[in-house]
C-alpha cells in the first residue's frame, strides 16, 4: 500500500521483487487525503474480502500503514497473515501537525489527519504479527522540520515505533528510498516468511 499523495506506480519495484519471490501481489489505490484512513480501510475491505487466499500479508508504506491498522482492527475476520510497515508514523506526524494549520499548505493533508497523521485514534491492537522497518537516513523535504530528532527525512524514529509491533528494525534508508532498497526488501521478505527480521531466508512457496 502506498503512502500519502502517492499512487500504486511508486510500489512497482517492490511489488515486482515480491512477485519474483513467489507471492501473488495486489497493489491497491486509495484516496489518501480526500478520505480518512478509516474510510479508506472500509473501501479496501470491499476489494480484498473476497480474495481467494487463506493467507493475507500486507506491506504498507507511510500513511498506508495507518490505513492497514484500521483495516486489521475493524475486520479481524480477514485471512491471517503478517503486516510490514515501512516508515509509517504510527504515533502521528510532527510535520503534518506543524503544516496542517497553515492557510494553503495545510490543505494538502486533507482528511489524513483524522485518526491518522494527528496521532490520535490510531488503532492500538491488530491481533497479528507486525514488523516495522524504520529509516534513519534524514534525506527529504521534511528535514528542516525534524532537526535534532532521528528521522528518515519525513518521519521521526519515535513516530514509527508502536507498542503493538512484534518486531522492528532500523535501517540507514530514507523515507522514499526504502521502497527501492534491496536491504529493505530482504527485511520485508524475512518478516513475511518468519515473523522476525533476523532469521535466514526460506523458500516463499507456501509462506
Number of C-alpha atoms within 10 A of each C-alpha: 26 25 24 17 12 16 16 15 11 16 18 13 12 19 22 13 17 17 12 10 13 13 16 12 15 13 16 12 16 24 17 23 18 14 17 20 30 23 18 22 24 16 15 17 17 10 11 15 13 9 13 9 12 9 13 15 17 18 23 25 25 23 29 28 27 29 30 27 25 24 23 23 18 16 15 12 9 19 17 16 17 20 26 27 28 27 34 31 30 28 23 25 22 19 18 20 16 11 16 17 11 10 8 9 10 14 13 15 19 14 18 24 22 17 19 27 28 20 20 13 15 22 21 14 13 19 12 17 19 24 25 28 26 30 29 21 19 23 16 16 10 19 17 12 14 18 12 9 14 15 28 28 23 28 32 29 20 16 19 25 20 17 10 15 19 14 19 20 15 14 16 16 24 22 26 20 16 23 23 16 14 13 13 23 18 14 23 24 20 19 24 23 22 15 21 20 21 12 12 10 15 11 9 15 9 8 13
